[in-house]
Structures are given as structure tokens and as C-alpha cells.
């Protein structure tokens, strides 16, 4: 079982989760739905990563994390 670091926040009525190890994002109307979608996205990335040789994954930088926290959707 893999463990990931996830940051989750609410933006414009939706929840957004960001995986810090690979930059994958999930979004949903509830925290539970968002985490479920993030898990599915990570699983899909892992399948592609194992089958393709030209896939790059990188941890989220501090600057990108800062931008994620400061992002405000235009409403």
C-alpha cells in the first residue's frame, strides 16, 4: 500500500485535493468524493507510469503549493 501526502481545500463550493508526491488533483462536491476521485486518478497514473517509459512525475514544489493555497476562483 502506498501512502501519499494530500492537501485538501474548498474553492468556490467544491473541494479540491492535491497529491504532493505527484501533482495529481481530484475535485468533488464533498471531501469524501474528492478523496475518492483523487485515489482513482492516482491509480490511473500508476497504471500509465508502469506501462509507459516516457512519463515524468515530480513532487509539487513549495511555490506550487503556495499558489494552490492562494488560488481564488473568479465567481
C-alpha distance (Angstrom), angle and dihedral (degrees) to the residues before:
residue distance angle dihedral
X1 . . .
X2 3.80 . .
X3 3.77 122.3 .
X4 3.79 122.4 -149.6
X5 3.78 135.5 -171.4
X6 3.80 110.6 -123.4
X7 3.79 131.7 -171.3
X8 3.79 114.7 -159.9
X9 3.78 128.6 -172.6
X10 3.76 141.3 158.4
X11 3.80 119.2 -109.2
X12 3.82 122.9 178.5
X13 3.79 94.1 -22.1
X14 3.82 95.8 -46.4
X15 3.77 130.4 95.8
X16 3.80 118.4 -125.5
X17 3.80 124.4 -166.1
X18 3.80 123.3 -164.2
X19 3.81 122.6 -163.8
X20 3.80 107.4 -143.4
X21 3.80 95.9 -157.9
X22 3.81 96.7 60.0
X23 3.83 109.9 6.5
X24 3.80 95.0 -114.3
X25 3.82 115.4 152.3
X26 3.81 132.6 -155.3
X27 3.80 127.5 -170.3
X28 3.79 134.3 -167.8
X29 3.78 146.8 144.0
X30 3.82 93.1 -101.8
X31 3.79 132.6 35.2
X32 3.81 90.6 -116.6
X33 3.81 93.0 51.5
X34 3.79 90.5 47.0
X35 3.81 93.7 52.1
X36 3.82 90.3 46.5
X37 3.82 90.9 52.8
X38 3.80 91.2 46.2
X39 3.82 90.5 52.6
X40 3.81 89.9 50.8
X41 3.81 90.9 49.4
X42 3.81 91.8 49.5
X43 3.81 91.1 48.8
X44 3.82 89.9 50.8
X45 3.80 90.9 49.4
X46 3.80 91.1 50.5
X47 3.83 91.3 51.6
X48 3.80 91.3 50.8
X49 3.82 92.0 42.3
X50 3.81 91.2 54.4
X51 3.81 94.5 46.9
X52 3.81 100.5 40.8
X53 3.78 126.5 59.5
X54 3.80 98.0 -159.6
X55 3.83 99.8 61.2
X56 3.79 118.7 119.8
X57 3.77 121.7 -160.0
X58 3.74 124.3 178.2
X59 3.79 137.4 176.5
X60 3.80 117.2 -102.1
X61 3.79 111.5 -97.8
X62 3.80 123.2 -128.2
X63 3.82 89.2 -109.9
X64 3.81 91.8 54.1
X65 3.80 90.8 47.3
X66 3.79 89.7 50.5
X67 3.84 89.7 51.1
X68 3.82 90.0 49.3
X69 3.80 90.9 54.7
X70 3.78 94.1 45.1
X71 3.81 96.7 44.6
X72 3.80 112.7 118.9
X73 3.78 117.9 -173.0
X74 3.78 115.7 -134.4
X75 3.80 107.3 -111.8
